[in-house]
Amino acid sequence: MIKRIDYVLDRITMYRLLIYVLGGLIGIAAILAYFNLLHFSPISLLASTGFLLLICWAMNTVFAHIFEVPTNIESASITALILALIIDPANSPATFQFLGWAAILSMASKYILAINRKHLFNPAAIAVVITSFVLGESASWWVGTVSMLPFVLFGGWMIARKIRQEDMVLTFCIAATISICGVAIFQGSNVFTALRLLLLQSPLFFLGTVMLTEPLTAPPTKWLRRCYGILTGVLLLPQLHLGPVYSTPELALVVGNVFSYIVSPKQKVLLTLKKKIKASPDIVDFVFRSPQKLAFQPGQYMEFTLAHDRVDSRGNRRYFTLASSPTENDVHLGIRFYEQGSSFKKTMYRIKGGSQIAAAQIAGDFTMPSNPRQKLVFIAGGIGITPFRSMLKYLLDTQQRRDIVLFYVNKRADEIVYKDVLAAAQAQLGVRMFFTLTDTSAVARNWQGWVGRINEQMILSAIPDYDERVYYLSGPPEMVNASEDVLRHMGVRGEQIKKDFFPGLV
């Protein structure tokens, strides 16, 4: 069942999934309100949601035009839906005014409260923080009710699983739970009552899964994200205050956003296409000029936004691993294209020299260990070779030798890419490489590599000391999962296996 869910999730963009989950919560809330299980009418909820969507879309378009950056309708829609779920639906002109200001401020924050074109705060959270101080109007967080809890839990779990951030959400929830229990014990109040309020009648799970996980305001690495979750969970305590200002969910998240920026300053740049290289029948290596040198570790990824007309349901944003090394001046992206590709991929394939694409949020833990003596195995499937191209090019440029074995899986021989870097790493660094093809009908007679998927016999024959190594898996989800199953069956421990973030979108 879990594998089936993962299969579906890997074919939906994160932002599209958020829209589906948030829209579903609005729809469920409207049904619950119809049966008087919520304190407002379904008409007022739907009217408020429509109003927020309209204002957010309009203001996002205006600010994007003023600041000359690609507009993103998905982002505006997500913020509008979040606001609809945390602010009580409007039932008078005055309450519609509150909604309007929240929508305007949330969109403005993305462009004005930004450094290097990267917004600092979760738009919905900072908007209700500002309205609370300026207008005296606060978010009610009505989504954190018992009747909504099962749906929030399921939708939130799908979001956290999709973006591989279950650990951050878990640390956030544990930190909040321990803090609430600690305060209850210290004050001599009922611990079970405090727990019931936190788990059943608070926005804990919605905040943790939907808002805390926003990639553009969360730290880029696993350990920093866990610290971020712990800090925000502790700050969720309603007893915390600075003078007359008491902690609220939105204020806790905004403070967490500040921590996130301090520990991981982020940048947003407009990359200009320099050239395109057809690396294989369906893979193109895009080479971009950057206005500034990007600071990243080999194997990390970025979020890319490509403005284009007639955006389909998969949106105008994608995550791509950087195929380039930090030692290179240009930015390389290796991208596979399909016949039934998305509007994003179709536009990407057609862009010409001088075209621009927005890049932001350098992130990821799929990086080499700091210990150069650690033995490594790279297992790449298809375009999953891109992080290894980055790592090997970095090792070549810095003249570092490491004990590395590379397995490279493709359907056909003409799909093998970055042969120049692979050959140089083999010759200059002593990297051992094994190539295997899975389409047996397309194997040439003179093929000197292996045939078939990676299996236990292949690994044992190539790596006698397989149990001493750390394994890096990158490629389509099915290949990564199958390779992990093989390694686990061989007794390789979970902490020896690292998997790349690879959503498998087309």
C-alpha positions in Angstrom: 0.0 0.0 0.0 2.8 2.4 0.9 4.6 1.7 -2.3 1.5 2.4 -4.3 1.1 5.7 -2.5 4.7 6.6 -3.2 4.3 5.7 -6.9 1.4 8.2 -7.1 3.2 10.9 -5.1 6.4 10.6 -7.2 4.3 11.7 -10.2 2.8 14.8 -8.7 4.8 18.0 -8.1 5.0 19.1 -4.5 3.1 22.3 -5.2 0.4 20.5 -7.0 0.0 18.0 -4.2 -0.3 20.9 -1.7 -3.1 22.4 -3.8 -4.9 19.1 -3.9 -4.5 18.6 -0.1 -5.5 22.1 0.8 -8.4 22.2 -1.7 -9.6 18.9 -0.3 -9.5 20.2 3.3 -11.6 23.2 2.2 -14.1 20.9 0.5 -14.3 18.6 3.6 -14.7 21.6 5.9 -17.6 22.8 3.7 -19.3 19.5 4.1 -18.6 19.4 7.9 -19.9 23.0 8.1 -23.1 22.0 6.3 -23.8 19.4 9.0 -23.0 22.0 11.7 -19.8 20.3 12.8 -17.9 23.6 12.3 -18.9 27.0 13.6 -19.4 28.7 10.3 -21.5 28.2 7.2 -20.2 26.4 4.0 -21.2 29.4 1.9 -19.1 31.8 4.0 -16.1 29.4 3.8 -16.4 29.0 0.0 -16.9 32.8 -0.5 -13.9 33.6 1.6 -11.8 31.1 -0.2 -12.7 32.5 -3.6 -12.1 36.0 -2.4 -8.6 35.1 -1.0 -7.7 33.2 -4.3 -8.7 36.3 -6.3 -6.8 38.8 -4.2 -3.7 36.6 -3.9 -3.6 36.0 -7.7 -4.0 39.7 -8.5 -1.4 40.9 -6.0 1.1 38.2 -7.0 0.7 39.2 -10.6 1.2 42.9 -9.8 4.3 42.4 -7.6 5.8 39.9 -10.1 5.4 42.6 -12.8 6.9 45.3 -10.7 9.9 43.2 -9.6 10.3 41.6 -13.0 10.3 38.0 -11.9 8.3 35.0 -13.1 4.9 34.8 -11.6 3.8 31.6 -10.0 0.1 31.0 -9.7 0.6 27.8 -7.7 2.4 29.7 -4.9 -0.3 32.3 -4.7 -3.1 29.6 -4.7 -1.4 27.7 -1.9 -1.0 30.8 0.3 -4.7 31.7 -0.3 -5.9 28.3 0.7 -3.7 28.3 3.8 -5.2 31.7 4.8 -8.7 30.3 4.2 -7.9 27.4 6.6 -6.4 29.5 9.4 -8.6 32.6 9.4 -12.3 32.4 10.2 -14.5 32.8 7.1 -15.8 36.3 6.6 -19.4 37.1 7.4 -19.3 40.9 7.2 -17.6 43.7 5.2 -15.2 44.2 8.1 -14.1 40.6 8.1 -13.7 40.6 4.3 -11.4 43.6 4.8 -9.2 41.5 7.2 -9.0 38.7 4.6 -8.1 41.2 2.0 -5.2 42.7 4.0 -4.0 39.2 4.9 -3.9 38.3 1.2 -2.2 41.6 0.2 0.5 41.3 2.9 1.2 37.7 2.2 2.0 38.4 -1.4 3.9 41.6 -0.6 6.1 39.7 1.9 7.4 37.4 -0.9 8.8 40.4 -2.8 9.6 43.1 -0.2 10.7 41.0 2.8 13.3 39.3 0.7 17.1 39.1 0.4 18.7 38.3 -2.9 15.2 37.8 -4.3 14.5 35.1 -1.7 11.6 35.7 0.7 12.4 35.2 4.4 9.1 34.2 5.9 6.2 31.9 5.2 3.8 34.3 3.4 0.7 33.3 5.3 2.4 33.3 8.7 4.0 36.7 8.4 0.8 38.2 7.0 -1.3 37.2 10.1 1.6 38.3 12.4 1.4 41.8 10.8 -2.4 42.0 10.9 -2.3 40.9 14.6 0.0 43.8 15.5 -1.4 46.4 13.1 -5.1 45.6 12.8 -5.6 43.7 16.1 -7.0 40.8 14.0 -5.6 37.3 14.6 -5.8 34.0 12.9 -8.1 31.5 14.6 -6.5 28.4 13.2 -9.9 26.8 12.9 -8.4 23.9 10.9 -7.0 22.6 14.2 -10.2 21.0 15.4 -11.2 17.4 16.2 -13.5 17.1 13.2 -10.8 18.1 10.8 -8.0 16.1 12.5 -8.2 12.8 10.5 -8.1 14.6 7.2 -5.3 17.0 8.2 -3.2 14.0 9.4 -3.6 12.1 6.2 -3.1 15.0 3.9 -0.2 16.3 6.0 1.5 12.8 6.0 1.3 12.7 2.2 3.0 16.1 2.0 5.8 15.2 4.4 6.4 11.9 2.7 6.4 13.5 -0.7 9.2 15.9 0.2 11.1 13.4 2.5 10.7 15.6 5.6 8.9 13.2 8.0 11.9 13.5 10.4 11.5 17.3 10.7 7.8 17.1 11.2 8.3 14.4 13.9 11.0 16.4 15.8 8.6 19.4 15.7 5.7 17.4 17.1 7.9 15.7 19.8 9.4 19.1 20.8 6.0 20.6 21.2 4.7 17.7 23.1 7.6 17.5 25.5 7.4 21.3 26.1 3.7 21.2 26.8 4.0 18.3 29.2 7.0 20.0 30.9 5.1 23.2 31.4 2.0 21.4 32.7 4.1 19.5 35.2 5.9 22.6 36.3 2.6 24.5 36.8 0.9 21.6 38.5 -1.8 21.4 35.9 -3.3 18.3 34.3 -0.8 16.8 31.8 -3.5 14.8 30.0 -5.7 17.9 29.5 -2.7 19.7 28.0 -1.9 16.8 25.7 -5.5 16.6 24.6 -5.6 20.3 23.7 -2.3 20.1 21.8 -3.1 16.9 19.8 -6.8 17.3 19.2 -7.6 21.0 19.4 -4.5 22.8 18.1 -3.0 23.4 14.6 0.1 21.3 15.5 -0.2 18.9 12.6 -1.3 21.4 10.0 1.5 23.8 11.0 4.1 21.0 11.0 3.2 19.3 7.7 1.8 22.1 5.6 3.7 25.3 6.7 6.8 24.2 8.5 7.9 22.1 5.5 7.8 25.0 3.0 11.1 24.4 1.1 11.9 28.1 0.5 11.8 29.0 4.2 13.2 25.7 5.7 16.9 24.9 6.2 18.6 23.0 3.4 20.0 20.0 5.3 18.6 17.2 7.5 20.2 18.2 10.8 19.4 21.9 10.4 15.8 21.0 9.6 15.6 19.0 12.8 16.9 21.9 14.8 14.4 24.1 13.0 11.6 21.7 13.9 12.7 21.6 17.6 12.9 25.3 17.9 9.5 26.0 16.3 8.0 23.2 18.4 9.3 24.7 21.7 8.1 28.2 20.6 4.6 26.9 20.0 4.1 27.0 23.8 1.3 29.5 24.4 2.7 30.4 27.8 5.8 31.9 26.2 5.7 35.7 26.0 7.9 38.7 25.7 6.2 41.4 27.7 2.6 41.6 26.5 3.3 39.6 23.3 2.4 35.9 23.7 3.5 33.1 21.4 1.1 32.1 18.6 1.6 29.4 15.9 2.3 32.0 13.3 4.8 33.9 15.5 6.6 30.6 16.3 6.9 29.9 12.6 8.1 33.4 11.7 10.8 33.2 14.4 11.8 29.7 13.1 12.1 31.3 9.6 14.6 33.8 11.0 16.6 30.9 12.5 16.5 29.1 9.1 17.8 32.1 7.3 20.6 32.7 9.8 21.9 29.2 9.6 21.5 28.8 5.9 21.5 32.0 3.9 19.7 31.4 0.6 19.9 33.0 -2.8 17.8 33.4 -5.8 19.3 34.0 -9.2 18.3 34.4 -12.8 20.4 32.0 -14.9 20.9 32.7 -18.6 21.1 29.9 -21.1 24.6 29.7 -22.7 24.1 26.6 -24.8 22.4 23.2 -25.0 24.2 19.9 -25.6 22.2 16.9 -26.7 23.9 14.3 -24.5 21.7 11.3 -25.6 18.5 10.8 -27.7 16.3 12.1 -24.9 18.8 13.9 -22.5 19.9 17.5 -22.9 22.7 19.1 -20.9 21.8 22.8 -20.3 24.7 25.1 -19.6 23.8 28.4 -17.9 25.6 31.5 -17.0 25.1 32.7 -13.4 25.4 36.4 -12.4 27.2 35.2 -9.3 29.1 32.1 -8.3 26.8 29.6 -6.6 28.0 28.2 -3.2 26.9 24.6 -2.9 28.2 21.1 -2.2 28.4 18.5 -5.0 25.2 16.5 -5.1 22.8 19.3 -4.0 19.8 20.5 -5.9 17.9 23.7 -6.6 14.3 24.7 -7.3 13.8 26.2 -10.8 10.9 28.3 -12.0 10.3 28.7 -15.7 7.7 31.2 -16.8 5.7 30.0 -19.8 2.2 30.1 -21.2 -0.5 27.5 -20.8 1.0 26.0 -17.6 -0.4 22.5 -17.1 -1.4 20.8 -13.9 2.2 20.0 -13.1 3.1 23.6 -12.7 6.0 25.8 -13.6 8.5 24.8 -10.9 10.8 21.8 -10.7 13.7 20.5 -8.6 16.9 19.5 -10.5 20.1 18.3 -9.1 23.1 20.5 -10.2 25.2 18.4 -12.5 28.0 21.0 -12.3 30.7 21.2 -9.8 31.2 24.2 -7.4 34.6 24.6 -9.2 32.9 25.4 -12.5 31.8 28.9 -13.5 28.8 27.6 -15.5 25.7 25.8 -14.1 24.9 22.4 -15.8 21.5 20.8 -15.7 21.1 17.3 -17.2 17.4 16.8 -18.0 15.6 13.9 -19.6 12.6 14.5 -21.9 9.6 12.4 -22.8 7.1 12.4 -25.6 4.2 13.1 -23.2 6.1 15.7 -21.2 4.7 18.5 -19.1 4.3 22.0 -20.3 7.4 22.8 -18.2 9.6 20.2 -20.0 8.2 21.1 -23.4 9.1 24.8 -22.8 12.5 23.9 -21.4 13.3 21.8 -24.4 12.5 24.7 -26.8 14.3 27.5 -24.9 17.1 29.2 -26.9 20.4 30.9 -25.9 19.8 34.0 -23.8 16.6 32.6 -22.2 16.4 32.9 -18.4 15.2 30.6 -15.7 14.9 31.5 -12.0 16.9 29.3 -9.6 16.5 29.2 -5.8 16.9 27.2 -2.6 20.2 25.3 -2.8 19.5 22.2 -0.6 20.0 18.5 -0.1 22.0 16.0 2.0 23.1 13.8 -0.9 26.7 14.9 -0.5 30.0 13.1 0.0 31.2 12.4 3.6 33.8 14.8 5.0 36.0 11.8 5.7 38.0 11.2 2.5 38.9 7.7 3.6 35.3 6.5 3.7 34.8 3.9 0.9 31.8 4.8 -1.4 29.6 3.2 -4.0 27.6 5.3 -6.4 24.6 3.6 -8.1 23.0 5.7 -10.8 20.0 5.0 -13.0 19.6 7.0 -16.2 19.6 10.8 -15.5 20.3 9.9 -11.9 24.0 10.2 -12.9 23.8 14.1 -12.5 24.8 14.3 -8.8 27.7 11.9 -9.5 28.9 14.0 -12.4 29.0 16.9 -9.9 30.9 14.9 -7.4 33.4 13.4 -9.8 34.1 16.7 -11.5 34.7 18.3 -8.1 37.2 15.6 -7.2 38.9 15.9 -10.6 39.2 19.7 -10.2 40.5 19.5 -6.7 42.7 16.5 -7.3 41.2 14.4 -4.6 41.3 10.6 -4.8 38.7 8.6 -3.0 37.9 4.9 -3.1 34.7 4.9 -5.2 32.9 2.3 -7.2 30.3 3.5 -9.7 27.4 1.4 -11.1 25.6 3.1 -14.0 22.3 1.6 -15.2 20.7 2.5 -18.5 18.3 0.8 -20.9 20.5 1.3 -23.9 24.1 2.2 -24.5 23.3 5.5 -26.3 21.7 6.8 -23.0 25.1 6.9 -21.2 25.9 10.6 -20.7 28.8 12.7 -19.3 31.3 10.2 -20.7 34.1 12.8 -20.7 33.9 13.2 -16.9 33.4 9.5 -16.2 36.4 8.6 -18.4 38.6 11.3 -16.7 37.6 10.1 -13.2 38.4 6.5 -14.2 41.8 7.4 -15.6 42.9 10.1 -13.2 41.2 9.1 -9.9 41.1 5.4 -10.2 37.3 5.3 -9.9 36.1 1.7 -10.8 33.1 1.8 -13.1 30.6 -0.8 -14.1 28.0 -0.2 -16.8 24.9 -2.3 -17.3 22.0 -2.2 -19.8 18.5 -3.4 -19.0 17.0 -3.5 -22.5 18.3 -6.9 -23.6 16.9 -6.4 -27.1 19.1 -3.3 -27.7 22.4 -4.7 -26.5 25.0 -4.6 -29.3 27.3 -7.6 -29.9 30.4 -5.5 -29.0 29.0 -4.4 -25.7 31.6 -5.0 -23.0 29.6 -4.1 -19.9 26.9 -6.0 -18.0 23.3 -6.8 -18.9 20.4 -6.6 -16.4 19.4 -4.7 -13.3 21.8 -4.4 -10.4 21.6 -7.5 -8.3 23.4 -9.1 -5.4 25.7 -11.2 -7.6 26.9 -8.0 -9.4 27.7 -6.2 -6.2 29.5 -9.2 -4.7 31.6 -9.8 -7.8 32.6 -6.1 -8.0 33.0 -5.2 -4.4 34.3 -7.8 -2.0 34.3 -5.3 0.8 30.7 -4.2 0.1 29.8 -4.1 3.8 32.4 -1.4 4.6 31.0 1.1 2.2 28.4 3.9 2.1 26.0 3.6 -0.8 24.6 6.6 -2.8 21.5 5.8 -4.9 20.2 8.2 -7.5 17.7 7.6 -10.3 14.0 6.8 -10.9 12.2 5.8 -7.7 11.6 2.2 -8.8 15.3 1.7 -9.5 16.3 3.3 -6.2 13.9 1.2 -4.2 14.9 -2.0 -5.9 18.6 -1.3 -5.3 17.9 -0.5 -1.7 16.0 -3.8 -1.3 19.1 -5.7 -2.8 21.4 -3.9 -0.3 19.2 -4.5 2.7 19.0 -8.2 1.7 22.8 -8.3 1.7 22.8 -7.0 5.3 23.8 -3.4 4.5 22.6 -1.2 7.3 20.1 1.7 6.7 22.7 4.3 7.8 25.0 3.1 5.0 22.4 4.0 2.3 21.8 7.5 1.1 19.1 8.3 -1.5 18.8 11.3 -3.7 15.7 13.5 -3.8 14.3 12.5 -7.2 10.6 13.2 -7.7 10.4 11.6 -11.1 8.3 14.3 -12.8 8.1 14.7 -16.6 
